[in-house]
Amino acid sequence: MQVTAALKLTKAQWSRCNMKILAQPAFKDRDKNPYTWLVYSYLATLGVDVHEFSPQKLLINHYSIWHRHWPERNLNEPNFFRAIAKTL
């Protein structure tokens, strides 16, 4: 689905999409940066199932989208192997 088409969906149409998002971060960093909290709170009102990331959830459950915010933070790690591990 194209982004412009998705923006035109009604609340009922969104709820029928059965979209499940694993977000990193989703809600936990609200005090530091409310951006992700605002985005995912709004999507939740539309019926989108949003979950905070954890490695266990990624391995055990099925998600439509794994949305990772600011992955470059982990890549600034001086140790190459630690940077790769933190990014995964």
N, C-alpha and C positions, 0 to 999 in steps of 0.2 A: 504494500500500500504506500502510495506517495504521501509525503508529509502534508502537502496542501489538502489532499483528500481526507487525511486523518483529522485535521483541524476542523473540518466541517461536520464531523460525526456528532450526533446527539448523545446525551447521557445514556439513553437506552441502547443505542448502537454500540457504544463503548463497552457496556456491561456484557453484551453478547459476544464480544471479541475473545473473552476468556484469556486475556493477556496476563502473564505472570512475570514480574520483573524482579530480578535480584540486583540490588543497587549497592554500590560501595562508594561513599556513604549514602544512606537513604535518609534516616531520621536522627541518627545519633549525634551529629555535629551541629545541631540547630543553634547552640550558643556561639559557636565559632564562626559559622557561615550559614545563614538561614536559607541559602539558595536551594540546596537539594531538598530540604524539608518542605519548602514551598511547592516545588515541582511535584514531589511524590505525594504530598498531602492532597493536592488538587487532583492528581491522577486517581488517587484512592476514592475520592468523591465521585468519580466517573465509573467506578466499578473495577478499576485495574487493581490486581492483587500485587502489592509491593512488599518486598521483604528486605531486611537489612542483610548484607553479605556476611556469610561465614563459610569457611572451606567445607564444613560438613553439609551445609545446605546446597552448595554447588555440586557436591558429589552425589548426594542422596536424592535430591528433588529435580524435577524437570522445570526449566524456566524458558519463557519465550525470549527473554533478553537478559544478558548480564551486562549491566551498565556501570562502567567504572569511571569515576570522576578523578581527574588530575593524576593519571598514572605516572607522570613525569616526576612527581615527588619522590617516588621510590627509586627512580633511575639516577637521582642525584647522590645516592649512596656511593662513597668512595670505593668500597669493595665490590668488584664486578659480580661475583657469585651471590653475594648478599642482595645486591640490587635486583638481579634476576629472580631470586627466591621471593623477595618482597613483592615483585610485580605479578607473580603468578597467583 
